[in-house]
Amino acid sequence: MNVHLSRVSNNIKTGPIPVSTSSRQSCPSTCALKDNGCYASNFPMSLHWNAVSTGKRGDTYADFVDEISRLKDNQVWRHNQAGDLAGANDVIDAKALKQLVKANKDKRGFTYTHYPLTKENAKAIKHANKNGFTINMSAESLTQADELAALGIGPVVAIVPPGWNGTTTPAGRRVTVCPAQRIDHMTCAICTLCQKADRQAIVAFEAHGGRRHRVMQIAQLKLEGV
């Protein structure tokens, strides 16, 4: 797996923090957005992602982990603006993840994953969340978000329609729409909500970009009445 680290990101949403991109091969087959709907497949992000995936940009995983270990203490950084955790055949590479967790010591890294929550994957994610590297489990609906949150493994994020004005999941869990989507000039660097592994709220992302209609179809949000 190839990984690229931008030490000062130009991504408007994240703000000027370190941000990584992992090759497409890292994405598990269980991600419903993988082949049709992923925002990272939109231009111009797709150009960068393709370059990383073909090895034209980025480093080996080992070199990437070393770079993370060299970040300053308390640095907020986002792993994978595109791509997912190291792994293969829908199984997280627990050893590789532990290396990243160790490198992240005294830093404030966070990411998202669509890996299936098998016993092994759940154990790896829970270990990371308990040891300072925040992994948000990604849900395609608020109903699924409830299911993931009930596992007690870590924080959860979900998709909602543009302009959604709800406040809770079907099971009554509190939902907070990503502040960067609602507040001008808000960024991940300022907000850091997704970095908080112990938060109770589900963070919701409004479907956006050129593929938002496809994302909403995949999520079947209309069936939930939201």
Secondary structure, DSSP 8 states (H G I E B T S, - for coil): -EEEEESS---TTT-SS-EEEE-GGGS-TT-TTTTTT-GGGSTTHHHHHHHHHTTSS-EEHHHHHHHHHTS-TT-EEES-SSS--SEETTEE-HHHHHHHHHHTTTSEEEEEE-----HHHHHHHHHHHHTT-EEEEEESSHHHHHHHHTTTSS-EEEEE-TT----B-TT--BEEE-GGGTSTT--HHHH-GGG-TT--SEEEEE--STTHHHHHHHHTGGGGT-
